[in-house]
Amino acid sequence: MENTKDTGSTGADNKKTKVTFSDIDLSKHLFGEHNGNLQKIAKATEVDIHARGNTVFIQGDFIGANLAQNVLEQLYGLLKSGYPVYPADVDYAVQVLSKDDHAQLKEIFLDTVYVNSKKQAITPKSRTQKEYIEAMRNFDIVFGIGPAGTGKTYLAMAMAVAALAKGVISRIVLTRPAVEAGEALGFLPGDLTEKVDPYLRPLYDALHDMMRFEKVSNLMQQGVIEVAPLAFMRGRTLNDAFIILDEAQNTTSEQMKMFLTRIGFSSKAVITGDITQIDLPAEKPSGLIEAKNILQEVKGIKFVFFSKADVVRHRLVQEIIEAYENMEEYKRKKHEQKGMRSEK
């Protein structure tokens, strides 16, 4: 590749190296505006990075310097392949390669699912997202379970829109529990549409990010795209469709069974949810947790589990999730200690 050279050692655990990229225009894109991408990488890997022309100089801790070099070289490879590296991609690249320095970003980032209405390629940003996309390609029923911000619903929507555009399926059905505690809509103001729309809004938002508003409206009028509360699925058989059940942690056992038995011929179903954010009454077990416990051995069904490391929203979202996890762990240990004292 481009000229990579160790320029000396600054100590037993330190490294100093330089990397020269042959294409000046691509190197400018790689470095970012005012070298913003280099600053991101330097901060994330805790090394010093300086640029001169199309050459970068890296100095710091051996592990950090190797990671920074790996990130830069692989991102440059993406640019050479025609992938337009965005600033957020730099963060994702550091996350992926810090967990596995043998990972190949091309295998992840170049797996384009769909090009949205803004002409941006929708691609996986982590190995788990890549696994999730492969699962949706190869299995008829896929469960995506994990915290908010990991792309579970968004990627499922991208796969659905792509399947519709290719003529693989003839319609998209999007559903979620309308309200947290059993879909009790009667007390809300307005007609039925006005009552359920606020609960379905996240599905509309993802849809409008991938298709122009006018096109979505036309397809909904034609019945090609349907957005409805889960209660509306009862008694139906959904053939030749891509069906997404969102917020599935808030389904009851009966609702989950009802939904899974609606799936007809030539259909795919994706069920997404976060089992740490269940809003059902305490006496009602989550249908998603029950499905996780009893369906993992069923052939043709695939479970993909996301973690906070897969969060692709603002970096603070990852830290917020971690803070809540720490609090729950603290509460659990405190409860156990209290139980042990009471036994004595």
Salt bridges, closest charged atoms under 4 A:
ASP6 OD1 - LYS15 NZ 3.89
GLU33 OE2 - HIS34 NE2 3.86
ASP89 OD1 - LYS125 NZ 2.76
ASP91 OD2 - LYS40 NZ 2.94
ASP100 OD2 - ARG127 NH1 2.77
ASP101 OD1 - HIS102 NE2 3.67
ASP111 OD2 - LYS130 NZ 2.83
ASP111 OD1 - ARG137 NH2 2.55
GLU131 OE2 - LYS302 NZ 3.93
GLU134 OE2 - LYS130 NZ 3.40
GLU134 OE2 - ARG137 NH1 3.11
ASP140 OD1 - LYS268 NZ 3.97
ASP209 OD1 - LYS118 NZ 2.89
GLU226 OE2 - ARG236 NH1 2.73
ASP246 OD2 - ARG176 NH2 3.14
GLU247 OE2 - ARG176 NH2 3.31
GLU319 OE2 - ARG315 NH1 3.10
GLU325 OE1 - LYS308 NZ 3.35
GLU329 OE2 - ARG332 NH2 2.43
GLU329 OE2 - LYS333 NZ 3.96
GLU336 OE2 - ARG332 NH1 2.48
